[in-house]
Amino acid sequence: TYTRRYFEGLRERQLFEIAERFAREQLARDDLLPEERFQYSVELANTLAEHAVRATDVKQQTALWAEARRTLDQAIEQQPAQKLSLKYHQAQLDVSHGQSLRYQYELVPHDRVVRDRAATVLQRAVEQLRALKAEAAQAGEDSRPSPPAEVDELVLRAKQQEAIALVELGTVLARDSPDRALALVEAAKLFKELPTSTGAAARKRTSENLLLYARCLRLQGHYPQALEVLNQFSKSGSLSAIGDRAAATSLR
């Protein structure tokens, strides 16, 4: 939509404060349609999250992540009809937050505070996504014999985000931790369940899944299998940016 492209453009230019101010102004209106309120809530949360990732001050990061979560909490209260979609965005927010903390931990690998925060946020994301999948599956059952296609798509996206969160969790937990081994086994299982899709956007998502699956295998110590997955990129003519990441991963 035009609104999404507008916010994406501002985020690409890192004009976060302009985007945040505009979204807040729109959400303060009393005449917004429900679908408009939903979209502005999601775009504000996404902008705050990306702003937090780019911020260098820890206090600012904390404040931005907190506002992003409050924005979605409030949206869930105001828009019960969009509860499932908003809960997905809420869990995705925690996945992004956990990834950001994981990056910080890799820069300072002896900082146990950051490691523990990352693990806590990622575990919360996994729990939220599992609850969401169950809730969405029940919604699909209740609407049979013709469950809405968006329910199936939501379950698929939740499964993908759960796999990502589990790989990130496996990255920050101690190598000898049973929880780490379990997280990576569960992530590998989820990646195997994700379908191979056609179409430009779907192919990109499939390539991202393969790359993450290869990373999961590498973290498990299954190096030949990881290399075999990465070799699929050269055979399939994947997008150059993802292909470059695959090459970098194979070198590791």
Disulfide bonds with the S-S distance in Angstrom:
none
